[in-house]
């Protein structure tokens, strides 16, 4: 493993972005890159001018909720009335369907956000009822598209949008930008960067190119945002400012929990709330659902572990009464735990419904396509997907997907792109914090850098946490001392021993004092 210095670290991290074309907000692609966007915008403009009844139909995850917030806030700002329907996972199922269309009485235009690209039957019903349908989505399109008035999806054929994955909220943001243009409005598109950033991170988009530019600016916008929801979150969690990790591990799971356990409309109303009292009440409900989500997730994860077989090439598990709202998050945990693609299924009204998550460079959607003749439907992207099949096909699917997974080269399962090389404890200082900060935000396709540290002397150790599950260490290399944290340690560390490990470098802010510290991921050679 290469011994690094600070210049080499800069060189390695810079190389991640050498092909990026859109490095700043001023470089972002124009709305015109998206096929059908002006066709869609002109139809919406006509609906505004004719005061038609328009419905926005979203999705129950963070991306779908935020997509609804962006479009509805634009309509609020121009004083145009509309209705919003965020499907309930348990009552309505995913995306636009017949029941939702029947529920939306007297509408002449339906705009889907973060869904719709496979809504064939719904599109046909809209045609029969004389309802114009605009689909905005980012999921992989089927070979034949639904018959809609306009489809705005960067992945569809003949779309000139750059080859980088964007989330549903970004597609809607571009639609609003097109509306701004054709309606000749003075309108600040940056007002949405706070929530747009959350959608990008929550939907695990690649943090490179235009996504990186948006998130880098967006974190600043979150911290100066006047949105009531953010003020209430800061107060509730005693945060002066939000970091990227707060979005990944606090805000996104909170907003997702309402849709997982009850109804995502709660998160939509929370983000749109104007009064602190209302926002606090909604946050309290969302927090309760988040606690329920954690309990259900842990129960399901432990039951899934009992079913899993180490000999299988991937994880495929099923139980009839598993909670549908946590299938995806449990699939993620299983994928990480076993370092294998993971599929988690539960029975839902006669059909078996599941979530899939990938590892390494394995394209989960391409893997699923090898078994598509056994599926009722499926959709998603490279890292995550949803799928549905009949009860009678489950065992055949499990057998086939394991056979197909065996064909994938083992190297595709392993992703050590985040380990840059070996580093001396003498380089853990303020300068390296500044270097790493320059390459933030870290996330998918721009992973947080990890380093190998060898033979550091354990001078002091202390357990922390309510179950003493974490370790705080003071480590020494000659006359250099460095602090390290080892969360949920699985191997004990002996005092006065020498240890080698993989760790990241982070900022420790305590009582106004800023110091660099190591976060140990794993011990090596022990």
C-alpha positions as CSV (number, residue, x, y, z in Angstrom):
1,X,0.0,0.0,0.0
2,X,1.4,3.4,-1.0
3,X,2.7,5.7,1.7
4,X,1.0,9.0,1.2
5,X,1.9,12.6,1.8
6,X,-0.5,15.6,1.5
7,X,0.3,16.4,-2.1
8,X,-0.4,12.8,-3.1
9,X,-3.8,12.9,-1.3
10,X,-4.7,16.1,-3.2
11,X,-3.7,14.4,-6.5
12,X,-5.8,11.3,-5.8
13,X,-8.9,13.2,-4.7
14,X,-8.6,15.7,-7.6
15,X,-8.6,12.8,-10.1
16,X,-12.1,11.8,-9.0
17,X,-13.4,14.9,-10.7
18,X,-11.2,15.2,-13.8
19,X,-14.2,14.3,-16.1
20,X,-16.7,16.6,-14.3
21,X,-18.0,19.3,-16.7
22,X,-20.4,21.1,-14.3
23,X,-18.3,22.1,-11.3
24,X,-20.2,25.2,-10.2
25,X,-23.8,26.3,-10.2
26,X,-23.1,28.6,-13.1
27,X,-22.0,25.5,-15.2
28,X,-25.3,23.6,-14.7
29,X,-27.0,22.1,-17.8
30,X,-29.9,24.2,-19.1
31,X,-33.5,23.0,-18.9
32,X,-33.5,22.6,-22.7
33,X,-31.3,19.5,-22.3
34,X,-34.3,17.6,-21.0
35,X,-36.6,16.2,-23.7
36,X,-40.2,17.3,-23.5
37,X,-39.6,19.9,-20.8
38,X,-40.9,22.9,-22.7
39,X,-43.8,20.8,-24.0
40,X,-44.7,20.1,-20.3
41,X,-44.0,23.7,-19.2
42,X,-46.2,25.2,-21.9
43,X,-49.1,22.8,-21.0
44,X,-48.7,23.8,-17.3
45,X,-48.6,27.5,-18.3
46,X,-51.9,27.0,-20.2
47,X,-53.4,25.3,-17.2
48,X,-52.4,28.3,-15.0
49,X,-53.8,30.8,-17.5
50,X,-57.1,28.9,-17.8
51,X,-57.3,28.3,-14.0
52,X,-57.6,24.5,-14.6
53,X,-57.7,22.0,-11.8
54,X,-54.2,20.5,-11.6
55,X,-53.0,17.6,-9.5
56,X,-49.5,16.7,-8.4
57,X,-48.9,13.0,-7.7
58,X,-45.8,12.2,-5.8
59,X,-44.0,9.3,-4.0
60,X,-43.7,8.4,-0.3
61,X,-39.9,8.6,0.0
62,X,-37.8,11.7,0.7
63,X,-37.2,12.4,-3.0
64,X,-40.9,12.1,-3.9
65,X,-42.0,14.3,-0.9
66,X,-39.5,17.0,-1.8
67,X,-40.5,16.9,-5.4
68,X,-44.0,17.7,-4.3
69,X,-42.8,20.5,-2.1
70,X,-40.8,22.2,-4.9
71,X,-43.6,22.2,-7.5
72,X,-46.4,23.1,-5.0
73,X,-44.3,26.0,-3.5
74,X,-43.8,27.4,-7.0
75,X,-47.6,27.2,-7.5
76,X,-48.1,28.9,-4.1
77,X,-45.7,31.7,-5.0
78,X,-47.7,32.5,-8.2
79,X,-51.0,32.1,-6.3
80,X,-52.2,29.1,-8.4
81,X,-54.4,26.5,-6.8
82,X,-53.7,22.8,-7.1
83,X,-54.1,19.5,-5.2
84,X,-51.3,17.2,-4.0
85,X,-51.6,13.4,-3.7
86,X,-48.8,11.5,-2.1
87,X,-49.7,7.8,-2.3
88,X,-49.9,6.0,1.0
89,X,-47.6,3.0,0.8
90,X,-50.1,0.7,2.5
91,X,-53.4,1.9,1.0
92,X,-52.5,3.2,-2.4
93,X,-49.3,1.4,-3.4
94,X,-46.5,3.0,-5.5
95,X,-47.1,5.7,-8.0
96,X,-50.0,6.8,-10.2
97,X,-52.8,4.2,-10.5
98,X,-56.5,3.8,-11.3
99,X,-57.7,4.4,-7.7
100,X,-55.7,7.7,-7.4
101,X,-57.1,8.9,-10.7
102,X,-60.7,8.2,-9.6
103,X,-60.0,10.0,-6.4
104,X,-58.8,13.1,-8.2
105,X,-62.2,14.4,-9.3
106,X,-62.5,17.0,-12.1
107,X,-58.8,17.4,-12.8
108,X,-57.7,18.2,-16.3
109,X,-54.0,17.8,-15.8
110,X,-52.0,15.4,-13.7
111,X,-48.2,15.9,-13.1
112,X,-46.3,13.0,-11.6
113,X,-43.1,13.7,-9.7
114,X,-40.5,11.0,-9.0
115,X,-42.8,8.3,-10.5
116,X,-44.9,7.4,-13.5
117,X,-42.4,6.1,-16.0
118,X,-44.0,2.6,-15.9
119,X,-47.6,3.8,-15.3
120,X,-49.1,2.3,-18.5
121,X,-52.6,1.5,-17.2
122,X,-52.9,4.9,-15.5
123,X,-51.8,6.7,-18.6
124,X,-54.5,4.8,-20.6
125,X,-57.1,5.8,-18.1
126,X,-56.1,9.4,-18.3
127,X,-56.5,9.3,-22.1
128,X,-60.0,7.8,-21.7
129,X,-61.0,10.5,-19.2
130,X,-59.5,13.3,-21.3
131,X,-56.9,14.1,-18.6
132,X,-53.5,15.3,-19.8
133,X,-50.7,13.5,-18.1
134,X,-47.2,14.9,-17.6
135,X,-44.7,12.4,-16.2
136,X,-41.6,13.7,-14.5
137,X,-39.4,10.8,-13.3
138,X,-35.8,9.7,-13.1
139,X,-36.2,5.9,-12.8
140,X,-35.1,3.6,-15.7
141,X,-37.7,3.8,-18.5
142,X,-39.2,0.6,-19.9
143,X,-38.7,-0.2,-23.7
144,X,-42.2,1.1,-24.4
145,X,-43.2,4.3,-22.6
146,X,-46.7,5.1,-21.3
147,X,-48.9,7.3,-23.5
148,X,-48.6,10.6,-21.8
149,X,-48.8,14.2,-23.0
150,X,-45.2,14.8,-22.1
151,X,-42.5,12.7,-20.4
152,X,-39.5,14.5,-18.7
153,X,-37.0,11.9,-17.7
154,X,-33.2,12.3,-18.3
155,X,-32.9,8.5,-18.9
156,X,-35.3,8.3,-21.9
157,X,-34.0,7.9,-25.4
158,X,-33.1,11.0,-27.3
159,X,-32.7,13.1,-24.1
160,X,-29.7,15.3,-24.3
161,X,-29.2,15.6,-20.6
162,X,-25.6,14.8,-19.4
163,X,-24.9,11.1,-18.5
164,X,-25.2,11.5,-14.7
165,X,-27.9,10.2,-12.5
166,X,-30.2,12.9,-11.0
167,X,-33.1,12.4,-8.6
168,X,-36.8,13.1,-9.1
169,X,-36.6,16.4,-7.2
170,X,-33.9,17.7,-9.6
171,X,-36.1,16.9,-12.6
172,X,-39.0,18.9,-11.0
173,X,-36.5,21.7,-10.2
174,X,-35.6,21.9,-13.9
175,X,-39.3,21.9,-14.8
176,X,-39.9,24.9,-12.5
177,X,-36.9,26.6,-14.2
178,X,-38.5,26.0,-17.6
179,X,-41.8,27.4,-16.3
180,X,-39.9,30.5,-15.0
181,X,-38.5,31.0,-18.5
182,X,-41.7,30.6,-20.5
183,X,-43.8,32.6,-18.0
184,X,-41.2,35.3,-18.0
185,X,-41.0,35.4,-14.2
186,X,-38.3,36.8,-11.9
187,X,-38.0,33.8,-9.7
188,X,-35.1,32.7,-7.5
189,X,-34.4,29.1,-8.2
190,X,-31.8,28.9,-5.4
191,X,-34.6,29.1,-2.9
192,X,-35.0,25.3,-3.3
193,X,-31.4,24.4,-2.9
194,X,-31.9,23.5,0.8
195,X,-34.4,20.8,0.2
196,X,-33.0,19.8,-3.2
197,X,-29.7,18.9,-1.4
198,X,-31.6,16.6,1.0
199,X,-33.3,14.8,-1.9
200,X,-30.0,14.2,-3.7
201,X,-28.3,12.8,-0.6
202,X,-31.4,10.8,0.6
203,X,-31.8,9.2,-2.9
204,X,-28.0,8.3,-2.9
205,X,-27.2,10.1,-6.1
206,X,-23.5,10.3,-7.2
207,X,-21.8,13.2,-5.5
208,X,-19.9,14.3,-8.6
209,X,-20.4,16.7,-11.4
210,X,-23.6,18.7,-11.2
211,X,-24.8,16.8,-8.1
212,X,-21.7,17.8,-6.2
213,X,-22.0,21.4,-7.3
214,X,-25.7,21.5,-6.0
215,X,-24.9,19.8,-2.7
216,X,-21.8,21.8,-2.0
217,X,-23.9,25.0,-2.3
218,X,-27.0,23.4,-0.9
219,X,-25.5,22.7,2.5
220,X,-24.7,26.4,2.9
221,X,-28.3,27.2,1.9
222,X,-29.6,24.7,4.5
223,X,-27.7,26.6,7.2
224,X,-29.0,30.0,6.2
225,X,-32.5,28.7,5.3
226,X,-35.5,30.5,6.7
227,X,-37.6,27.4,6.3
228,X,-39.5,26.8,9.6
229,X,-38.8,23.1,9.5
230,X,-35.0,23.6,9.6
231,X,-35.3,26.1,12.4
232,X,-37.3,23.6,14.4
233,X,-34.9,20.8,13.6
234,X,-31.9,22.9,14.8
235,X,-33.7,23.7,18.0
236,X,-34.8,20.1,18.6
237,X,-31.4,18.6,18.0
238,X,-29.3,21.5,19.4
239,X,-27.5,22.1,16.1
240,X,-26.0,25.5,15.3
241,X,-25.3,24.2,11.8
242,X,-26.0,21.0,9.8
243,X,-23.2,19.0,8.3
244,X,-23.5,16.5,5.4
245,X,-23.7,13.6,7.9
246,X,-26.6,15.2,9.7
247,X,-28.5,15.1,6.5
248,X,-27.6,11.5,5.8
249,X,-28.1,10.1,9.3
250,X,-30.7,12.5,10.9
251,X,-32.8,14.5,8.5
252,X,-33.3,12.0,5.7
253,X,-34.2,9.1,8.0
254,X,-36.7,11.3,9.9
255,X,-38.4,12.5,6.7
256,X,-38.5,9.0,5.3
257,X,-40.0,7.4,8.5
258,X,-43.5,8.9,8.0
259,X,-43.8,7.3,4.6
260,X,-42.3,4.0,5.8
261,X,-44.6,3.6,8.9
262,X,-47.7,5.7,8.2
263,X,-48.2,8.5,5.6
264,X,-45.5,10.7,3.9
265,X,-48.0,13.6,3.8
266,X,-46.8,14.3,7.4
267,X,-43.2,15.0,6.1
268,X,-44.7,17.1,3.2
269,X,-46.7,19.3,5.6
270,X,-43.7,19.5,8.0
271,X,-41.4,20.9,5.2
272,X,-44.1,23.3,4.1
273,X,-45.2,24.5,7.6
274,X,-45.0,28.2,8.2
275,X,-45.7,28.3,12.0
276,X,-43.2,26.9,14.6
277,X,-46.0,25.4,16.7
278,X,-47.4,23.4,13.7
279,X,-43.9,22.3,12.7
280,X,-43.1,21.1,16.3
281,X,-46.3,19.1,16.4
282,X,-45.5,17.4,13.1
283,X,-41.9,16.8,14.0
284,X,-43.1,15.1,17.2
285,X,-45.3,12.7,15.2
286,X,-42.5,12.1,12.7
287,X,-40.0,11.3,15.6
288,X,-42.5,8.8,17.0
289,X,-42.7,7.0,13.6
290,X,-38.9,7.1,13.4
291,X,-38.6,5.2,16.7
292,X,-41.2,2.7,15.5
293,X,-39.2,2.3,12.3
294,X,-36.0,1.6,14.2
295,X,-37.7,-1.1,16.3
296,X,-39.3,-2.7,13.3
297,X,-36.1,-2.5,11.3
298,X,-34.0,-4.2,14.1
299,X,-36.6,-7.0,14.5
300,X,-36.8,-7.7,10.8
301,X,-33.0,-7.5,10.4
302,X,-32.4,-10.1,13.1
303,X,-35.1,-12.4,11.6
304,X,-33.5,-12.0,8.2
305,X,-30.1,-12.9,9.6
306,X,-31.6,-16.2,10.8
307,X,-32.7,-17.0,7.2
308,X,-29.5,-16.0,5.5
309,X,-27.0,-18.6,4.3
310,X,-23.3,-17.7,4.0
311,X,-22.9,-20.1,1.1
312,X,-25.4,-18.2,-1.1
313,X,-24.0,-15.8,-3.7
314,X,-26.6,-13.2,-2.7
315,X,-29.1,-12.7,0.2
316,X,-32.7,-13.5,-0.6
317,X,-35.1,-13.6,2.4
318,X,-38.9,-13.6,2.8
319,X,-41.5,-13.6,5.5
320,X,-45.2,-13.0,5.2
321,X,-45.7,-10.6,8.0
322,X,-42.6,-8.4,7.6
323,X,-43.3,-4.7,7.6
324,X,-43.3,-3.4,4.1
325,X,-42.0,0.1,5.1
326,X,-38.6,-1.2,6.3
327,X,-37.8,-3.7,3.5
328,X,-35.4,-1.3,1.7
329,X,-33.5,-0.2,4.8
330,X,-33.1,-3.9,5.9
331,X,-31.9,-4.8,2.5
332,X,-29.2,-2.1,2.8
333,X,-28.1,-3.4,6.2
334,X,-28.0,-7.0,4.9
335,X,-26.0,-5.9,1.8
336,X,-23.5,-4.2,4.0
337,X,-23.4,-7.0,6.6
338,X,-22.7,-9.8,4.1
339,X,-21.2,-7.7,1.3
340,X,-23.6,-9.3,-1.2
341,X,-26.5,-8.0,-3.2
342,X,-29.6,-8.4,-1.0
343,X,-33.3,-8.9,-1.6
344,X,-35.9,-8.7,1.1
345,X,-39.5,-9.7,0.5
346,X,-42.9,-9.6,2.2
347,X,-46.3,-10.7,1.2
348,X,-48.7,-7.9,0.2
349,X,-52.3,-8.8,-0.8
350,X,-51.4,-12.0,-2.6
351,X,-48.3,-10.6,-4.2
352,X,-44.8,-10.8,-2.8
353,X,-43.2,-7.3,-2.8
354,X,-39.5,-6.7,-2.2
355,X,-36.6,-4.3,-2.1
356,X,-33.1,-4.9,-3.4
357,X,-29.8,-3.2,-2.6
358,X,-26.4,-3.6,-4.3
359,X,-22.8,-3.7,-3.2
360,X,-19.5,-2.7,-4.9
361,X,-20.1,-2.0,-8.6
362,X,-22.8,-4.6,-9.1
363,X,-25.7,-3.2,-11.1
364,X,-28.8,-4.5,-9.2
365,X,-31.2,-3.5,-11.9
366,X,-29.3,-5.5,-14.6
367,X,-29.1,-8.4,-12.2
368,X,-32.9,-8.3,-11.7
369,X,-33.5,-8.2,-15.4
370,X,-32.1,-11.7,-15.7
371,X,-35.2,-12.9,-13.9
372,X,-37.7,-10.5,-15.3
373,X,-39.9,-13.3,-16.7
374,X,-40.6,-14.3,-13.1
375,X,-41.6,-10.8,-12.0
376,X,-44.9,-8.9,-12.1
377,X,-43.0,-5.6,-12.2
378,X,-39.7,-4.0,-11.1
379,X,-37.9,-0.7,-11.3
380,X,-35.2,1.4,-9.8
381,X,-31.5,2.2,-10.5
382,X,-28.0,0.7,-10.3
383,X,-27.8,0.7,-6.5
384,X,-31.4,0.1,-5.4
385,X,-34.6,-1.4,-6.8
386,X,-38.1,-2.5,-6.0
387,X,-39.7,-5.6,-7.4
388,X,-42.9,-7.7,-7.2
389,X,-43.7,-11.3,-8.0
390,X,-46.4,-14.0,-7.5
391,X,-46.1,-16.3,-4.6
392,X,-45.5,-19.3,-6.8
393,X,-42.4,-17.7,-8.5
394,X,-40.5,-16.9,-5.3
395,X,-38.4,-20.1,-5.0
396,X,-37.6,-20.0,-8.7
397,X,-36.5,-16.4,-8.4
398,X,-34.3,-17.1,-5.5
399,X,-32.7,-20.0,-7.3
400,X,-32.2,-18.1,-10.5
401,X,-30.9,-14.9,-8.9
402,X,-28.3,-16.9,-6.9
403,X,-27.1,-18.6,-10.1
404,X,-26.8,-15.3,-11.9
405,X,-25.0,-13.7,-9.0
406,X,-22.4,-16.5,-9.0
407,X,-21.5,-15.4,-12.6
408,X,-20.5,-11.9,-11.4
409,X,-16.7,-11.6,-10.8
410,X,-15.8,-11.4,-7.1
411,X,-14.0,-8.1,-7.7
412,X,-17.3,-6.4,-8.5
413,X,-18.5,-7.1,-4.9
414,X,-15.5,-5.4,-3.4
415,X,-15.1,-1.6,-3.3
416,X,-12.0,-0.3,-1.6
417,X,-12.0,2.9,-3.6
418,X,-12.3,4.8,-0.3
419,X,-8.9,3.6,1.0
420,X,-6.3,6.0,-0.4
421,X,-3.2,4.4,1.1
422,X,-1.0,4.4,4.2
423,X,-0.6,7.7,6.3
424,X,1.6,8.6,9.1
425,X,0.1,9.9,12.3
426,X,2.3,13.0,11.9
427,X,0.2,14.1,9.0
428,X,-3.0,14.2,11.1
429,X,-3.2,17.9,11.6
430,X,-5.2,21.1,10.7
431,X,-3.7,21.2,7.2
432,X,-5.1,17.8,6.3
433,X,-8.5,18.8,7.6
434,X,-8.4,21.7,5.2
435,X,-7.4,19.5,2.3
436,X,-10.2,17.0,3.0
437,X,-12.7,19.8,3.5
438,X,-11.9,21.1,0.0
439,X,-13.1,17.8,-1.6
440,X,-16.3,17.6,0.4
441,X,-19.2,16.7,0.2
442,X,-18.3,13.0,0.4
443,X,-20.9,10.4,-0.5
444,X,-21.7,8.0,-3.4
445,X,-19.0,8.1,-6.1
446,X,-17.0,10.5,-4.0
447,X,-16.5,8.3,-0.9
448,X,-15.0,9.7,2.3
449,X,-11.3,9.0,2.2
450,X,-9.9,6.3,4.6
451,X,-6.3,5.7,5.4
452,X,-4.2,2.8,6.8
453,X,-2.3,3.6,10.0
454,X,0.3,1.1,11.2
455,X,1.7,0.3,14.6
456,X,0.3,3.1,16.8
457,X,0.9,2.7,20.5
458,X,-2.3,2.6,22.7
459,X,-1.5,5.1,25.5
460,X,-5.0,5.5,26.9
461,X,-8.4,3.9,26.3
462,X,-11.9,4.6,27.7
463,X,-15.3,3.0,26.8
464,X,-18.2,5.2,26.0
465,X,-22.0,4.9,25.3
466,X,-24.9,3.6,27.3
467,X,-23.8,0.0,26.6
468,X,-20.0,0.8,26.6
469,X,-20.1,-0.1,23.0
470,X,-17.7,2.7,21.8
471,X,-13.9,3.2,22.5
472,X,-12.1,6.5,22.9
473,X,-8.3,6.0,22.4
474,X,-5.2,8.1,22.7
475,X,-2.6,6.8,20.3
476,X,1.1,7.6,20.0
477,X,3.6,7.4,17.2
478,X,7.0,8.5,18.6
479,X,6.3,11.9,20.0
480,X,3.1,12.5,18.1
481,X,-0.3,11.9,19.9
482,X,-3.6,11.5,18.2
483,X,-7.1,10.9,19.4
484,X,-9.2,8.1,17.9
485,X,-12.8,6.9,18.2
486,X,-13.8,3.3,17.5
487,X,-17.6,3.1,17.3
488,X,-19.3,-0.3,18.0
489,X,-15.9,-1.9,18.3
490,X,-15.9,-5.7,17.6
491,X,-12.4,-6.4,18.7
492,X,-11.0,-5.2,22.0
493,X,-7.9,-3.1,22.1
494,X,-5.2,-3.8,24.8
495,X,-3.7,-0.9,26.7
496,X,0.0,-0.4,25.8
497,X,-0.3,-2.6,22.7
498,X,0.4,-1.5,19.1
499,X,-2.5,-1.5,16.7
500,X,-2.9,-1.1,12.9
501,X,-6.2,0.0,11.5
502,X,-8.3,1.7,8.7
503,X,-9.6,5.1,9.7
504,X,-11.0,8.4,8.4
505,X,-10.0,11.8,9.7
506,X,-12.7,14.1,11.1
507,X,-13.1,17.4,13.0
508,X,-13.7,17.2,16.7
509,X,-15.2,20.4,18.0
510,X,-15.5,20.5,21.8
511,X,-16.2,23.7,23.7
512,X,-15.0,25.9,20.8
513,X,-11.7,23.9,20.4
514,X,-11.2,22.3,17.1
515,X,-8.9,19.2,16.8
516,X,-8.4,16.5,14.2
517,X,-9.4,13.0,15.3
518,X,-9.4,9.5,13.7
519,X,-12.6,7.4,13.3
520,X,-11.5,3.8,13.2
521,X,-13.5,1.6,10.8
522,X,-11.6,-1.7,11.3
523,X,-8.5,-3.1,12.9
524,X,-6.1,-4.9,10.6
525,X,-3.6,-7.6,11.3
526,X,-5.2,-8.4,14.6
